[in-house]
Each structure stands twice: as structure tokens, then as C-alpha cells.
Amino acid sequence: MSLEPVYKRVLLKASGEALMGSQGFGIDVAVADRIASDIAEARHMGVEVGVVVGGGNIFRGVAVASKGGDRVTGDHMGMLGTIINALALATSLRKLNIDTVVLSAISMPEICESFSQRATLYHLSMGRVVIFAGGTGNPFFTTDSAAALRAAEMGAQAIFKGTQVDGIYSADPKKYPDATRFDRLTHQEVLDRGLAVMDVAAVALARENSIPIIVFSIHEKGGFTEILTGGGLKTIVSDN
């Protein structure tokens, strides 16, 4: 394992559920601080980091649709949840003196800056962590799709998908202890096997832009930076 980072510019995707910790709802500040400390360590290594955070700890748009409500309105509510999470994570990073900016796909100038590729590249060049909020800004697209899209726009060398387990399994290892764990897969294998890593649109977009997806446990302190230097438990999805 090298002490030098394998990747110089990455996109970290963290689920909203990860921010809940052991709570049933909302944001556990201690968890947000721990994730921020891992991002800060990556920055100290010279890695440029973009972040997409989900909103499932606050609201899921599909929950509205499943009960007969309007999916578009539900997704807009979910986007607002991602903005709340982005602001919380930005606060945790700033407590560590990490220069951070939140770019939202939904215009909210009193709260955060609006997203553009030009702004993204500028802030990255200035050494800032860029947190992308508001998903893609469109209904019917998940924050996984937003992560793949933003990774392509920022020129990320890899998407780091932080999950509840240490890689990709053939089935949920918490329900099926004999599930097979994969060390490496291609994008097409993920799609063909129907593995629940990221949604189909996100995996396809990553494949089209030749961006590897690295799946690891978001709950392991230091896991993000360990994998950045070539170690750690993870599954790599790549066609190379």
C-alpha cells in the first residue's frame, strides 16, 4: 500500500441514512463530524474532493408517490433534505478549518451558491471541498444519479460510494450471512446481476465516462483515506 493517494480528484457519495448514526431520523452531529474528519484527512493528502449527500434521513420523495401523492412534489421535498444534510456536513468540515462550499442544483442564494461546472472547477482549484446539494435539480433522478453526473462534470477519477457494508455482495449480508462478497466487478456485471449498488442510470453514466465506482463502508473511521492509498476493504467496479 502506497502512502501516496491513488486518486487525485474523487467524488464521495454518502447516503442520508449514514448521517443518522443510531438515530431513527435526522442528523447525528458526531457522525457528521467523523465523516468530515475523513474528508479533511483526504484533503491534507492533497486529494480534491466533491461530495454528494442523500436525503433519506429526512425525506424520501418516493414515499409520497407510494401513498398516492405527486412524485414531482415529493422529489422536490427530498431535494430540500439533501440541502439540509449538505449544510450540516459543511459545518462539520468548517469546524476542522477545511474550506468548504455548498453548490445547489436548486437556486437558494441566501443559503448557498448555485451549481455550475465552472464554479465547481474554480472552487476545486482553490483547494475547497465542494458539496453538491439538491440532487440533479430534477425529479425522477436519485442522488446516485446526481453523484455520477457531478463526478463526470468535475472530472473525478473515481466515485467512492459509502455504504452500510464493506463492499458489494450478491445479497444483503445482514439478511443472508452466506452472501458472496465481490472484490472486483465491471459496470456491466453490476447491471446484468442487478446488484443494488447504485441505480441503473448512475452505473450506466459512470461506465460511459469510464469512472470506477469504489464501494466501501462509510462507518469505518479512516476507511476513506485508507482506500485512497490503495488499502482497505472495498469492491472496485471498473472496466479496466
Buried (B, 14 or more C-beta within 10 A) or exposed (E): EEEEBBBBBBBBBBBBBBBBBEEEEBBBBEBBBBBBBBBBBBBEBEBBBBBBBBBBBBBBBBEBBEEEBEBBEBBBBBBBBBBBBBBBBBBBBEBBEBEBBBBBBBEBEEBBBBBEEEBBBEBBEEEBBBBBBBBBBBBEBBBBBBBBBBBBBBBBBBBBBBBEBBBBBEEEBEEEEEBEEBEEBBBEBBBEEEBEBBBEBBBBBBBEBEBBBBBBBBBBEEBBBBBBBEEBBBBBBBEE
